[in-house]
Amino acid sequence: MLVSDVRRIPLGTFTRPPEETGTGRPRVEGVYGYLVRHDQGLVLLDTGMGRGDDGTEAWYQPRRVALPDALATAGVGIDDLTMVANCHLHFDHCGGNPQLGTTPVLCQRTELATARAGDYTFEHLLDGVTYELLDGESEPLPGLHVIPTPGHVDGHQSLVVECADGNVVLAGQSHDNASAWSADALAPPLAPPWMERLLAFDPRRVVFAHDAAVWEP
């Protein structure tokens, strides 16, 4: 068995203002990473919220859980990580990256280029990071698949983890919530083309970056 466990890591919350929710009311959303215990090491998807400028702080009112504290809930530390991936490089997904030292961070090449072009994320969150750039699908460890899932941003990627009790999709922000995933799973021809690729893995569970709900078939 290559993967023994996939665990959600709580990284904080932020408040999405009414202008972004479409409901006329603010909505508090969780920020979650996922820790994969693989025979060849520990893999983490997403590292939490970085600090932005004063305007961003006031707009989203983030309440952070520091990456070391978040990992401690699973009994591990930053130095224990073998590999990290970001679903994308917005500030609420890559905030802990500068703390990773030489631990490789998997990222689509197009995503990093977009982030470095400006007006996308906070540049200080990109500095001092050891990127391993990908051009499409990859299998960095046996049974751990990186699948491009553009939509929220062009360079978005998700992970598929092969587990003994069924495959798990770490969907990141490919979908905002489990309900949105469910709608696409019911009618994949109407969904983004990569949806059929993910469903081909016959996932038993799908988890998300901003929704604590778990989709199951």
C-alpha positions as CSV (number, residue, x, y, z in Angstrom):
1,M,0.0,0.0,0.0
2,L,1.6,3.3,-1.1
3,V,-0.8,5.7,0.6
4,S,-1.9,5.1,4.2
5,D,-3.8,8.3,4.9
6,V,-5.1,11.6,3.5
7,R,-5.8,14.1,6.1
8,R,-7.4,17.6,6.0
9,I,-5.3,20.3,7.5
10,P,-7.2,23.4,8.8
11,L,-5.4,26.6,7.6
12,G,-7.8,29.3,8.7
13,T,-10.9,31.2,7.5
14,F,-11.7,34.3,5.5
15,T,-14.9,36.3,4.9
16,R,-16.0,36.6,1.3
17,P,-17.8,39.9,1.1
18,P,-21.3,40.3,-0.4
19,E,-19.9,41.7,-3.6
20,E,-18.4,38.3,-4.3
21,T,-21.0,35.9,-2.9
22,G,-23.9,36.8,-5.2
23,T,-26.2,36.4,-2.2
24,G,-26.1,40.0,-0.8
25,R,-24.6,38.6,2.4
26,P,-21.0,37.8,3.4
27,R,-19.9,34.2,3.8
28,V,-17.2,32.8,5.9
29,E,-15.1,30.1,4.1
30,G,-12.6,27.7,5.4
31,V,-9.1,27.3,4.0
32,Y,-7.9,23.7,3.9
33,G,-4.7,21.9,2.9
34,Y,-4.4,18.1,2.6
35,L,-1.6,15.9,3.9
36,V,-0.9,12.7,2.1
37,R,1.1,10.0,3.9
38,H,2.9,8.1,1.1
39,D,5.4,5.3,1.4
40,Q,8.0,7.6,-0.1
41,G,7.2,10.6,2.1
42,L,4.7,13.3,3.1
43,V,3.0,15.4,0.5
44,L,1.0,18.5,1.2
45,L,-1.5,20.3,-1.0
46,D,-1.6,24.0,-0.3
47,T,0.1,26.0,2.5
48,G,-2.5,28.5,3.7
49,M,-3.0,32.3,3.5
50,G,-0.2,34.7,3.1
51,R,-0.4,38.2,4.3
52,G,-1.5,40.7,1.7
53,D,-1.7,44.4,1.6
54,D,-3.9,46.4,3.9
55,G,-6.7,46.6,1.4
56,T,-6.8,42.8,1.0
57,E,-6.6,42.2,4.7
58,A,-9.6,44.5,5.3
59,W,-11.6,43.0,2.4
60,Y,-11.2,39.4,3.4
61,Q,-10.6,39.6,7.1
62,P,-8.5,36.5,7.2
63,R,-8.0,34.4,10.4
64,R,-4.9,32.3,9.8
65,V,-3.6,29.1,11.2
66,A,0.2,29.2,10.8
67,L,1.5,26.4,8.7
68,P,3.6,24.9,11.5
69,D,0.6,24.9,13.8
70,A,-1.6,23.4,11.2
71,L,0.8,20.6,10.5
72,A,1.2,20.0,14.2
73,T,-2.4,18.9,14.3
74,A,-1.2,15.9,12.3
75,G,1.9,15.4,14.3
76,V,4.3,16.6,11.7
77,G,6.5,19.6,11.0
78,I,7.5,21.6,7.9
79,D,10.9,19.7,7.8
80,D,9.0,16.4,7.5
81,L,7.5,17.3,4.2
82,T,8.9,15.5,1.1
83,M,7.0,17.5,-1.5
84,V,4.3,20.3,-1.7
85,A,1.9,21.2,-4.4
86,N,-0.2,24.3,-4.8
87,C,-3.5,24.0,-6.6
88,H,-2.7,27.5,-7.7
89,L,-0.8,30.5,-6.5
90,H,-3.4,32.9,-5.2
91,F,-2.4,34.2,-1.8
92,D,-4.8,32.0,0.1
93,H,-3.2,28.8,-1.2
94,C,0.5,29.5,-1.2
95,G,1.0,31.6,1.9
96,G,3.3,29.2,3.6
97,N,5.5,28.5,0.6
98,P,8.4,30.8,1.7
99,Q,8.8,28.7,4.8
100,L,9.5,25.5,2.9
101,G,13.2,26.0,2.2
102,T,14.4,23.5,-0.4
103,T,11.3,21.3,-0.3
104,P,10.1,21.1,-3.9
105,V,6.8,22.8,-4.8
106,L,4.9,21.3,-7.7
107,C,3.4,24.0,-9.9
108,Q,2.2,24.3,-13.5
109,R,4.7,26.3,-15.5
110,T,2.0,28.5,-16.9
111,E,0.7,29.2,-13.4
112,L,4.1,30.5,-12.1
113,A,4.5,32.6,-15.2
114,T,1.1,34.2,-14.7
115,A,1.8,34.8,-11.0
116,R,5.1,36.4,-11.7
117,A,3.6,38.7,-14.4
118,G,1.9,40.7,-11.7
119,D,-1.7,41.7,-10.6
120,Y,-2.3,38.1,-9.5
121,T,-0.8,37.3,-6.2
122,F,1.6,38.9,-3.7
123,E,5.2,38.6,-5.1
124,H,6.8,38.0,-1.7
125,L,4.9,34.7,-1.5
126,L,6.8,33.6,-4.7
127,D,10.3,34.4,-3.4
128,G,12.7,31.8,-2.0
129,V,10.6,28.8,-3.2
130,T,12.1,25.7,-4.9
131,Y,9.6,25.1,-7.7
132,E,9.3,21.9,-9.7
133,L,7.6,23.1,-12.8
134,L,5.1,20.9,-14.7
135,D,3.7,21.0,-18.2
136,G,0.5,19.1,-17.9
137,E,-0.1,15.8,-16.1
138,S,2.5,14.2,-13.9
139,E,3.0,11.3,-11.5
140,P,5.6,12.6,-9.1
141,L,5.3,9.6,-6.9
142,P,3.7,6.2,-7.7
143,G,-0.1,6.5,-7.3
144,L,0.0,10.3,-6.9
145,H,-1.3,12.1,-10.0
146,V,-1.2,15.8,-10.8
147,I,-4.0,16.7,-13.2
148,P,-4.4,20.1,-14.8
149,T,-7.9,21.4,-14.0
150,P,-8.1,25.0,-15.5
151,G,-11.2,27.1,-14.8
152,H,-10.8,29.1,-11.6
153,V,-7.5,30.1,-13.1
154,D,-5.8,28.8,-16.2
155,G,-2.9,27.1,-14.3
156,H,-5.1,25.3,-11.7
157,Q,-4.2,21.7,-10.9
158,S,-5.7,19.0,-8.7
159,L,-4.2,15.8,-7.2
160,V,-5.5,12.2,-7.5
161,V,-4.3,9.9,-4.7
162,E,-4.6,6.1,-5.2
163,C,-5.6,4.7,-1.8
164,A,-6.3,1.1,-0.7
165,D,-9.9,2.0,0.1
166,G,-10.5,3.9,-3.1
167,N,-9.1,6.9,-5.0
168,V,-9.3,10.4,-3.5
169,V,-9.4,13.6,-5.6
170,L,-7.9,16.6,-3.9
171,A,-9.8,19.1,-6.0
172,G,-8.4,22.3,-4.6
173,Q,-10.5,25.1,-6.1
174,S,-11.4,23.4,-9.3
175,H,-14.9,23.6,-7.7
176,D,-15.9,26.0,-5.0
177,N,-17.8,23.3,-3.1
178,A,-19.0,19.7,-3.2
179,S,-22.4,20.7,-4.7
180,A,-20.7,22.3,-7.7
181,W,-18.6,19.1,-8.2
182,S,-21.8,16.9,-7.9
183,A,-23.5,18.9,-10.6
184,D,-20.6,18.4,-13.0
185,A,-20.3,14.7,-12.1
186,L,-23.9,14.2,-13.0
187,A,-23.4,15.5,-16.5
188,P,-19.7,15.3,-17.4
189,P,-20.4,16.2,-21.1
190,L,-21.5,19.6,-19.9
191,A,-18.6,20.0,-17.5
192,P,-15.0,21.1,-18.3
193,P,-13.2,18.5,-20.4
194,W,-10.9,17.5,-17.5
195,M,-13.9,16.4,-15.4
196,E,-14.1,13.1,-17.4
197,R,-10.3,12.6,-16.8
198,L,-10.9,12.9,-13.0
199,L,-14.0,10.7,-13.0
200,A,-12.0,8.0,-14.9
201,F,-10.1,7.4,-11.7
202,D,-13.4,6.3,-10.2
203,P,-13.0,8.5,-7.0
204,R,-14.4,7.3,-3.8
205,R,-14.0,10.7,-2.2
206,V,-13.4,14.3,-3.4
207,V,-12.3,17.1,-1.1
208,F,-12.0,20.8,-1.6
209,A,-9.9,23.8,-0.6
210,H,-12.8,25.9,0.6
211,D,-15.5,23.4,1.6
212,A,-15.4,21.0,4.5
213,A,-18.0,18.8,2.8
214,V,-16.7,15.5,1.2
215,W,-18.3,14.3,-2.1
216,E,-18.9,10.6,-2.4
217,P,-20.6,8.7,-5.2
